[in-house]
Amino acid sequence: MPSLFQPSPEFARILDQDDPLRSFRDKFVFPQHKGEPVLYFCGNSLGLQPVAVREAVNAELDHWGEYAVEGHFRGEKPWMYYHKFLTESTARLVGALPHEVVVMNTLSVNLHLMMVSFYRPAGKRYKIIMEAGAFPSDQYAVESQVRFHGYDPADAIIEISPREGEDTLRNADILDTISRHGEETALVLFPGIQYYTGQYFDLENITKAAHQAGAYAGFDLAHTAGNMMLRLHDWGPDFAVWCSYKYLNSGPGGPSGVFVHERHASNPELPRFAGWWGHDEDSRFRMEKGFNPMYGAAGWQLSNAQILSFAAHLASLKIFDEAEMYRLRSKSLLMTAYLEYTLNNARARGLDFRIITPGYKNARGCQLSLLTGPGGRALFDRLTEQGVVADWREPNVIRFAPVPLYNSFTDIWKLGNLL
Ligand SMILES: Cc1ncc(COP(=O)(O)O)c(C=O)c1O
């Protein structure tokens, strides 16, 4: 079928003119290359800085300067309640109820905290099903949890790999593995989007299969939050965790979001690692013995909020509220299709790579991963020299992620021109 796209700068310009979200680009700070903004395709790794962040962080520094310890209780956003200011936007972003989400800590920490509650091996049900080649932090977290409970990772972790000669997983194979190992599985842990291939998984059906098997279902949404339309409450996983420094543009090491499904909101029997900020807010400062968790995800908090990074996150979440996730996803579908078209044109002209991200739009987000040949690293380095920021993942993949909040169709045309 002939493409609807055209390989010309005028065509890209028309797409930009027609883009209802085009003004959001001005809300971000672009690094410069030879006096021009770089071609930034790395929002899947670290999102650009929203202009509003500087003012938001400065406001908290001023608040601290003006009130010192009283800043916990004074001003428009008293620090004592700061995590709550992020709740509504966070819930909207992942399709959750407000009491199902909380922002706290960082991603790997939260993955551990969630596994403390939702990896409860007992009897012959002690295994974790996950993808082979998961992000290393997730692999280490799972291995260490399994060992912590006295099991051997080689036995207790079931990894699902793509079939011979294929790059990505088939949903049917995931569901089949869950049903075959159902009786011995304690937890099914999957990413929303696979960091290396860019594949998006069928989270709803993975959840169903895990629950049918009698296991818990949890997701690492590092590459998914702010990228895909999510309906976590309806899909029903037991937990999910994500970071805020990729598509959520909240700055390096930014805080993590956590989802705990409503069905676990008021179960004091569920084991957890507790801290004072998860304790009932009304009696927290009585400093008494006996942990009494708050209702919902907030009851998993350990510490008081890291105000400066939360302030940056709050400023960024406001942009998502303004842009709205369904509009971002609809622009993203078009942009990624245009990137795919542009890359395929470059390939037809002789560049040595193939796209390993699924071609089906519902099985990917905005990222496309290119498996390169022997000249891959040199190609990547040449692009970097010319002001393209993408990323290289060992052993031989280049990832490009056009982000609907701040990338333009002209960025993609320029990339194609350089390729
Ligand atoms: C899928 C995934 N999981 C976990 C992590 C680790 O995140 P953190 O260093 O914030 O704990 C990352 C970081 O990029 C990631 O992409």
PDBQT file of the ligand as one rigid body, heavy atoms in Angstrom, charges set to zero:
ROOT
HETATM    1  C1  LIG A 501      12.579  -0.668  32.992  1.00  0.00    +0.000 C 
HETATM    2  C2  LIG A 501      13.393  -0.025  34.065  1.00  0.00    +0.000 A 
HETATM    3  N1  LIG A 501      13.368  -0.550  35.306  1.00  0.00    +0.000 NA
HETATM    4  C3  LIG A 501      14.124  -0.014  36.295  1.00  0.00    +0.000 A 
HETATM    5  C4  LIG A 501      14.936   1.076  36.078  1.00  0.00    +0.000 A 
HETATM    6  C5  LIG A 501      15.766   1.597  37.210  1.00  0.00    +0.000 C 
HETATM    7  O1  LIG A 501      15.321   2.820  37.662  1.00  0.00    +0.000 OA
HETATM    8  P1  LIG A 501      15.877   3.551  38.979  1.00  0.00    +0.000 P 
HETATM    9  O2  LIG A 501      17.348   3.789  38.778  1.00  0.00    +0.000 OA
HETATM   10  O3  LIG A 501      15.126   4.844  38.991  1.00  0.00    +0.000 OA
HETATM   11  O4  LIG A 501      15.602   2.697  40.143  1.00  0.00    +0.000 OA
HETATM   12  C6  LIG A 501      14.982   1.650  34.804  1.00  0.00    +0.000 A 
HETATM   13  C7  LIG A 501      15.851   2.818  34.539  1.00  0.00    +0.000 C 
HETATM   14  O5  LIG A 501      16.054   3.254  33.433  1.00  0.00    +0.000 OA
HETATM   15  C8  LIG A 501      14.199   1.080  33.763  1.00  0.00    +0.000 A 
HETATM   16  O6  LIG A 501      14.234   1.552  32.521  1.00  0.00    +0.000 OA
ENDROOT
TORSDOF 0
